[in-house]
């Protein structure tokens, strides 16, 4: 079958594109009317979650009789794909099949789709070139209702220009913690209800380090992060030092958070859509969701230096909701870094970005590592081209809980 990949930019509206395909307004080389079409997408998973909440129907998860919302990202995608296959579709539209999945889960989904490709017409919506399914030979980009076909992914132009050098703006204050060991775990273990999650984790993060945290879905990466951010009560009684102080010796969760810049894509949903780029970056000085007091002139000046660095001066008063996904992600990196925290945690912040925007985010992360004393902890399943962490902590599941292996 003459399968098709449509390459998206982060400014593209994939939901609208899917509707154009389903309605026949976009010619994809096959007539879809009177054919059974399945849609594999984050939006479809959200629909099943909503249906479970309203009716407890477990339509896509009958084999486990659990709400879709209680499953991990990998389990949700496997459940949805199995359900769609059971419906015996003539065509599948596949959007973001590999985001937030470990290599084993990606390989399993890729194997199922490859087997399916002999009998089912597949349209893949593609943001990252590495995600192209191996059996797809036709590549196109979309504009309004039309497709433009290209010889290969390599022939597509880079849509975001990368600056030759990124000069990180200065900080309003200095932290004495930047000269100390930031995090030190000694034989840290965590279990829930008798179920072991982490076992004998020994890990030290020093000022200026650049770590990547890797591990299969469900291996305890989020649990490990919450031990650092102060959100996990399991940290009490452990041999755990945060910024030179032992957990449980009087340091509050708010004191810890003042020393950490933390960013995950889900955080963006907490911010009001009408807040501007400038307001969101300034709120990073205050660790607040929104801006509820007047910033100082120095804070405004530095926020606008970050805006200039991102090349977004013309958008500084633009509502956040009107930015592309890539622009939103860059604004939030700036928000997390505006106070130059001793530790910056970036949790899957490259997921969902197209190649060009991912390259720009990587350039910004590299500049932060090279030009500041901030230690960076990146959580990502991908080995990103051009991103060179100093060390990797790999979580490996075992019967006793995941153990941590340091790779340098």
N, C-alpha and C positions, 0 to 999 in steps of 0.2 A: 504494500500500500504506500501511496505517496504522502507520507505523514508530513506535518508542517510545524515549524517553530516560529513563533512571532516574538521578536526581541523588543522588550519594553524599556522605556526610561522610567525613572522614579516619578516623573511628572505625568505619566500616562495613568488613566483611570481604568484599571483592569476589569472592574465590575461592569462598566459601560461597554468595554470592548467585548466581554463575554456575551452581553445582551445583543450587541450588534451581530455577533456570529450566530447566536441562537435564532435571531429574527430573520436571518438571511440577508441582512443589509451589507454584510461583508463577504466577498467571494473568497472562500478558502479552498476552492478546487473540488468541492463535493457538495451536493445538495443535501441539506440536513432536514428538510421538511419530510414528514412521515418516517423519520428515523428516530430511534431511541438514543438520546444523548445524555451522558452523565457528566457532571462537573465536579472535579476534584480541586478544591480550593479552600483557603482559610475561611472564606465567607460561607461555604457549605458546612464546614465544621461548626461555625457559629450558629447556623440555622438548626442543626441537629441538637446542639446544646440548649437552644431556646425551646425546641420541641420537647426535649426531655424535662425541662423545668416546668413546662405547662401541663404535660400529659403523662410524664413518667413512662414514655412509650418504648425507649431503648431500641429504636428502629435499627440503628446502625451498630448497636452493641448487644444484640440479643444473646450472643455466645457467652458473654460474661455478666449480663444483667446488671450493668452499672451505667450510671449517667456518663455521657461523653465527657463532661467537664471534669470528672474524677480521674481521667486517664492522662498519661504523659503525652507530650507532643508527638512522640513516635508512635505510641499506642493509638492516639486519635487518628493519625494518618493511615496506619495499617488497617484500623477498623473501617474507616471510610472507603479505602480502596477495595477491601474485601466485599463491602456492601455493594459498591458500584459494580464490581465484577459479577456478583450474584444476580444483578438485574439484567445481565446479558445485553449490554449496550452495543449499538452500532458504531458510536463515536464517543470518545472521551476528551474533554477539555481539561488539561492539567496545568494548574497554576501553583507555583512555588512548592514542588513536591519535597525538596530537600532541606528547606530552611529549618534550623534548630535541631537537626537530626545528626546523630553520630554516624560514623562511616559504615558500621554494620547495618543500621536501619536504612541508610541510603542505598546500600547494595541490595538489600532485600526488596525495597520498592522498585529499584531499577530492574531487577531480575523479573519481577511480576509484570511490569509494563512491557519489557522486551518480549516476554512470552505472549502477552496480550496483543502485541502489535501485528501478529500474523493474521488476526481476524477482525481487529477493531481499528478504525481510523483514529489517530491520536493527534491532537493539536496541543502543543506545549507553549505556554506563555513563559518567556525566558528573560531573566535579568542578568544572570551570571553565565558567562560562556562555558565555564567548567561544568555547568549543570545540563548541558545539551544531551538529550538522550541519544544513545549511539546509533539507533536505527533511523533517525530523522535526517534527511538530506536537504530538504527545502527550508530556507531561512528567509524571513521577511521582516520588515518594520511596518508599522501602521500609521496612517494619518487620516483622521476623520473616518470615512467609511472605506478607505482603500488600502491595499497592501502594496508595498514596493519590495520586490524580490532582489536578493543579493547572492553573489557567487558563494560566499562563505561568511562565517562570523568574523574572520580576520579582515574582511573588506569593509566592515562597518567603521565609521569614524568615531573617535573618542569624543563624547559630547560635553565633557567638562575639562576645561583647560587647567593643567596643573602648574602652579607657580614654581619657579626654580628654587626659591627659598622662602620658608615661612618663619618670620621673626615673631616669636611669642611675646606678647605684651608683658610688662613687668607686673609685680605683685604690690598690693598696698601694704602688706605686712610680711614679716618673716616669721617662720616657725622654728622654735628650738628643736622640735621633734625631727626636723629634716637632717639632723646630725646623729640621730639615734637609730637603733633597731626598731622598726615600726611594728612588726608582728613577729612573735616567736611562739610556736606551738611545739610542745614536747609530749609525745605519746598521747595526743588528743584522740578521744574516741566518743562516738555518739550513737545512741540507739533509741528507737521509739517503740514502746510496747513490746519490748523483748526482741525487736527486729534490728540487727546491727546495720548501721549506715556507714560510719567511718571507723577505722581501726588504726590506732598507733600512728597518727599523723605527726611527722616531725618536719617543720617548715619554718623558715626564717625569711622575712622580707626586710631588706635594708633600704635606706634612702637611695633614690636614684635607680633602683632595680627596675627591670622590665620583665615581668613574668607572664606566661600564658598558662591558663588552667584548662586542661583537657581531660575528658572522661566520657564514657558512654552515657546516654540518657539514663537517669535514675541512679547514677553512681555516687551522688552526694555533693555535687558541685555547689548547688544552691545552699545546702546545709553548711558547707564550709564557709561560704561567703557570709552567711548570717552570724557565724561565730566571730567574724572580724568586725562586722558593722554594729554589733551589740544587740541585734534583734533576737538572738537565740538564748533562752534561759539555760540551755544545756552547757553554755560556756562557763557557768559558775561551778567552782570546784575543780576545774581543769587547770593544767599547767599551761596557762595562756597569758602571754604578755602583749598588751596593746599600747603602743607608743610609750613603752618603758614602765607601764603600770599593770599590775596583775588584776585580772578581771575579778570583781567582787571586793576590791579594797577601797571603795568609795568613789571611783570614777563613774560618772553618769553616762547614760547612753547618748545624751545631748553633747557632752564633752567629746565623746568619740566621734560623733557625726560631724562636728565642726572641723575635724582633721581629715575627713574623707570626702572626696568627690565621687558620687556613685551614679551610674547611668545604666538603665536598661530600657529597651524600647517600650515596655509597658508603662513606664513612668510618664511618658508623654501624654497618655490619656487622662492624667490627673489635671492637666493644665487647661484653663479656659481658652477656647478657640479664639476669642477676641483679644487676648493678650498679644502685644507686639513683640517683635524680635528683641528690641531694646529692653523691654520690661522683663522678658524671660531671662535674659543674660544677667541683668542687674539682680534678679531674685536669687542668683547663685551666691551673692555676698551674704544673704540673709538666711540661706537654707530654708526658704519658704516656698510653698506651692502658690505662686502668685506674688504680687507686689502690693504690700499693704501700708507702706510708709514711704515718704519721699527719700530717694537716694541722695547721697552727697554728690557734690560736683566731681570729686575724685572717682567715685564709683561710676558715674555716668561717662566720664572721660575714658576710663579703662574699658567699660562695656563697648563703647564705640570704637576703641582700638581693636577689640576682638571682632567687631562687625566688619571693620575695614580689612582685617586679616582674612576673613571669610569671603571677601569680595561682595558683601551684601549691604553696602551703604544705602543703595536705592531702596532696599527692603526693610530698613531699620524700624519703620513705623507700620510695617505690614502685619496684619493679623496672622498668628501662627498657623491657623488652619489653612491659609491660602498658600503656604509654602509647599514645595515638593517634599517627598519623604526624605530625599537626600539632604535638602536644606534643613529640614527639621532636625535631623540627626546631628548635623554640624553645629547648629545653634545649641543643642543640648550638651555637646562636648565642650563648647565654650562656656556654657553655664556651669558645668562641673569643674572647669579649670580656672574660672575667673579669679578665684581666691588663692590659686596655687596651693592646693591642699598637699600635705605630705604624701597622701596615698590617693590614687585615682583608680576606681574600679569600673571597668567597661564590660558589661555583661551582654554578649551577643549583639553588640551595637552595629556590626556590619551585616547582620542578617537582613535580607529584604532589600538591600541596596543593589543598584545596577553596577556594572563594572566600573563606569566612570566615577560615580559617587563613592564607591568603595575605595578607589585609588586616591581620591581626594581626602577621605577620612584617614587612610593609611599614612598619607603624607603629613597630616596634622598630628597623628599619634607619634610618628617618628620624630617630628620637631619637638614635641613635648618632652620626649625621652632625652633628646640630645641637648636641649637648651635650658631645662629646668632641673630642680632637685626632686621633683615629684616622682615617686615610684608608681609605675603603671602595672595594674593587674588586668589582663585581657582574658575574657572567657570566650572561646570560639572553637567550633569543631573544625574549621578550615585551617589549613596551612596557607596563609595569604601570601601571594607573591609580593615581595618588597617589604614585608613586615618581619622583622628579625628580633624576636624576644631574646633576652640574655639567657633565660632559663625557662624550662617547662616543668610544671608539676602535673604529672599524669596520674589520675585516679584509676586504679584497677580493682574491680569488684572481687571480693572473696567471700567465703562462708562466714568470716568474722567481721565483715564490713570492708569497704573500699580502703586499700592502702595507697599511700602516695609515693610515687617514684619520681625523683628529681632527675631531669635530663638537662645537660649543659651543652 
